């Protein structure tokens, strides 16, 4: 049985559809030659970096990467030559206004018959907003830690999803313990509540967890290290 070869017109039409789909993607699709020069780009490159495609092709990709990220990128490509695999790295691309965009770059390295680098193909997903949120969260956590250390109040935090409890050093010191003398856990609190107070304390906890109250608030006694 013979198969009909696609006509030149059909191949041209298929390529046009493929290029149209590429240009509709939100992530950058690129290829590099053995010297690390850009050989192809889709329209997402222009949308994310602001650099015209025609002015970028033929230039080294490193020209568009933040200087402090270039070595990490080069090291990943070098390591891929000894063990070709799909590589992932987060780095910053310099935009045309001299700002930068964080991208998560996935790349696949191709070697020739002699094992030398032949080409690199990959994608870059704009993750600037994700990185910004992570940095803001980290800064918020740092400010929280500073406030917890500076405050005279004992601070606790109960992560219900992972069932983990944080108790600040001040929380423990009010009961006469050093930070490393008490394990941070629900039982640490529960076992130290006065027997006459635990029932109402737990009722108030459940009322909050079940949504019958907007916040947990309770006055109770906790046993000190000296027994008081």
C-alpha positions as CSV (number, residue, x, y, z in Angstrom):
1,X,0.0,0.0,0.0
2,X,1.4,3.4,-1.0
3,X,0.9,6.6,0.9
4,X,0.3,9.9,-0.8
5,X,2.9,12.5,0.1
6,X,1.4,15.8,1.2
7,X,1.5,18.4,-1.6
8,X,3.7,21.6,-1.1
9,X,0.5,23.6,-0.8
10,X,-0.8,21.3,2.0
11,X,2.6,21.5,3.9
12,X,2.6,25.2,3.5
13,X,-1.0,25.5,4.9
14,X,-0.1,23.2,7.8
15,X,2.9,25.3,8.7
16,X,0.9,28.5,8.6
17,X,-1.7,27.0,11.0
18,X,1.2,25.8,13.3
19,X,2.8,29.3,13.3
20,X,-0.6,30.8,14.0
21,X,-1.1,28.5,17.0
22,X,2.4,29.4,18.3
23,X,1.7,33.1,18.1
24,X,-1.5,32.6,20.2
25,X,0.4,31.0,23.1
26,X,1.0,33.1,26.2
27,X,4.4,31.6,26.8
28,X,7.6,32.2,24.8
29,X,8.7,29.4,22.4
30,X,12.3,29.6,21.3
31,X,15.2,27.8,19.7
32,X,18.9,28.4,20.0
33,X,21.8,27.3,17.8
34,X,25.0,25.7,19.2
35,X,26.4,29.1,20.0
36,X,23.3,30.1,22.1
37,X,22.0,32.5,19.5
38,X,18.2,32.8,19.1
39,X,17.0,31.2,15.9
40,X,13.2,31.4,16.3
41,X,10.7,33.1,18.5
42,X,7.0,33.4,18.7
43,X,5.0,36.6,19.4
44,X,4.9,36.1,23.1
45,X,8.6,37.2,23.1
46,X,7.4,40.7,22.0
47,X,4.5,40.8,24.4
48,X,6.6,39.8,27.5
49,X,9.9,41.5,26.8
50,X,8.9,44.3,24.4
51,X,11.9,43.5,22.2
52,X,11.0,43.2,18.5
53,X,11.5,39.6,17.2
54,X,13.4,40.7,14.1
55,X,15.9,42.6,16.2
56,X,16.4,39.7,18.6
57,X,17.0,36.8,16.2
58,X,20.6,36.0,15.7
59,X,21.6,37.5,19.1
60,X,22.7,35.4,22.1
61,X,19.9,34.7,24.5
62,X,22.2,35.8,27.3
63,X,22.0,39.3,25.9
64,X,18.4,39.4,27.2
65,X,19.1,37.8,30.6
66,X,19.9,39.7,33.8
67,X,23.6,39.6,34.3
68,X,23.4,37.9,37.7
69,X,21.3,35.1,36.2
70,X,23.5,34.4,33.1
71,X,25.9,32.0,34.7
72,X,23.2,29.9,36.2
73,X,21.5,29.6,32.8
74,X,24.9,28.7,31.1
75,X,25.7,26.1,33.8
76,X,22.3,24.4,33.2
77,X,22.9,24.2,29.4
78,X,26.4,22.9,30.0
79,X,25.2,20.2,32.4
80,X,22.6,19.2,29.9
81,X,25.3,18.3,27.4
82,X,26.6,15.5,29.6
83,X,23.1,14.3,30.4
84,X,20.5,15.6,27.9
85,X,17.2,16.2,29.6
86,X,14.5,18.7,30.0
87,X,15.9,21.5,32.1
88,X,13.9,24.0,34.2
89,X,15.2,27.3,35.7
90,X,13.7,30.5,36.9
91,X,15.5,33.6,35.6
92,X,14.9,37.3,34.7
93,X,14.6,38.6,31.2
94,X,15.5,42.3,30.6
95,X,12.6,44.1,29.0
96,X,13.0,46.9,26.4
97,X,12.4,49.5,29.1
98,X,15.3,48.1,31.1
99,X,13.0,46.5,33.7
100,X,12.8,42.7,34.0
101,X,10.3,39.9,33.9
102,X,10.6,36.6,35.8
103,X,10.2,33.6,33.6
104,X,10.2,29.9,34.2
105,X,12.3,28.4,31.4
106,X,12.0,24.8,30.2
107,X,14.5,23.7,27.7
108,X,15.5,20.5,25.8
109,X,19.1,20.1,24.6
110,X,19.8,18.3,21.3
111,X,23.2,16.8,20.6
112,X,24.8,15.7,17.3
113,X,26.2,12.3,16.5
114,X,29.5,13.2,18.2
115,X,27.8,14.3,21.4
116,X,28.3,18.0,20.9
117,X,25.6,20.6,21.4
118,X,23.5,21.1,18.3
119,X,20.5,23.1,19.3
120,X,18.3,24.0,22.3
121,X,14.5,24.3,22.1
122,X,12.3,25.5,24.9
123,X,9.6,27.7,26.4
124,X,9.5,30.5,28.9
125,X,6.4,31.1,31.0
126,X,6.0,34.6,32.6
127,X,5.9,34.0,36.4
128,X,6.5,37.6,37.5
129,X,3.3,37.9,39.4
130,X,3.9,34.6,41.2
131,X,7.4,35.5,42.2
132,X,6.2,38.9,43.4
133,X,3.5,37.3,45.6
134,X,6.1,34.8,47.0
135,X,8.4,37.7,47.8
136,X,5.7,39.7,49.5
137,X,4.7,36.6,51.5
138,X,8.3,36.1,52.6
139,X,8.6,39.8,53.6
140,X,5.3,39.5,55.5
141,X,6.5,36.4,57.3
142,X,9.7,38.2,58.2
143,X,7.8,41.2,59.6
144,X,5.5,38.8,61.5
145,X,8.6,37.1,63.0
146,X,10.0,40.4,64.1
147,X,6.7,41.5,65.6
148,X,6.4,38.3,67.4
149,X,9.9,38.6,69.0
150,X,9.3,42.3,69.9
151,X,5.8,41.8,71.3
152,X,5.2,41.2,75.0
153,X,2.2,39.0,73.9
154,X,2.4,35.3,73.4
155,X,1.6,34.5,69.8
156,X,0.2,31.2,68.5
157,X,-0.8,30.1,65.0
158,X,-2.8,26.9,64.2
159,X,-2.4,25.7,60.6
160,X,-5.6,23.7,60.3
161,X,-4.8,22.3,56.8
162,X,-1.6,20.7,58.0
163,X,-2.5,20.5,61.7
164,X,0.6,22.3,62.7
165,X,0.8,24.8,65.6
166,X,3.3,27.6,66.1
167,X,3.9,29.1,69.6
168,X,6.2,32.1,69.9
169,X,9.1,32.0,72.4
170,X,7.3,34.7,74.4
171,X,4.2,32.4,74.7
172,X,6.4,29.7,76.2
173,X,8.4,32.1,78.4
174,X,5.2,33.4,80.1
175,X,4.8,29.8,81.4
176,X,8.4,29.7,82.5
177,X,9.8,27.6,79.7
178,X,12.7,28.3,77.2
179,X,11.8,28.0,73.5
180,X,13.3,24.6,73.2
181,X,11.7,23.2,76.3
182,X,8.2,23.0,74.9
183,X,7.1,21.4,71.6
184,X,4.9,23.5,69.5
185,X,1.7,21.5,69.2
186,X,-2.0,21.4,70.1
187,X,-1.4,19.1,73.0
188,X,1.1,21.5,74.5
189,X,-1.7,24.0,75.0
190,X,-4.5,21.5,75.7
191,X,-2.6,19.6,78.4
192,X,-1.8,22.9,80.3
193,X,-5.3,24.4,80.4
194,X,-6.8,24.3,83.9
195,X,-9.3,21.3,84.2
196,X,-12.1,23.7,85.2
197,X,-11.5,25.8,82.0
198,X,-10.9,23.2,79.3
199,X,-14.5,22.3,78.5
200,X,-15.5,25.9,77.7
201,X,-12.2,26.5,75.9
202,X,-12.9,23.6,73.6
203,X,-16.5,24.6,73.1
204,X,-15.3,28.0,71.9
205,X,-12.8,26.4,69.6
206,X,-15.4,24.2,68.0
207,X,-17.8,27.1,67.7
208,X,-15.2,29.0,65.7
209,X,-14.2,25.9,63.5
210,X,-17.9,25.3,62.7
211,X,-18.5,28.9,61.8
212,X,-20.9,29.7,64.6
213,X,-18.6,32.6,65.7
214,X,-16.3,34.8,63.6
215,X,-13.3,34.5,65.9
216,X,-12.0,32.4,68.7
217,X,-11.8,34.2,72.0
218,X,-11.6,32.6,75.5
219,X,-10.3,33.4,78.9
220,X,-8.6,30.4,80.6
221,X,-5.8,29.5,83.0
222,X,-2.6,27.7,81.9
223,X,-0.3,25.7,84.1
224,X,3.2,27.3,84.7
225,X,6.4,25.3,84.8
226,X,6.5,25.7,88.6
227,X,3.1,24.1,88.9
228,X,1.1,27.3,89.6
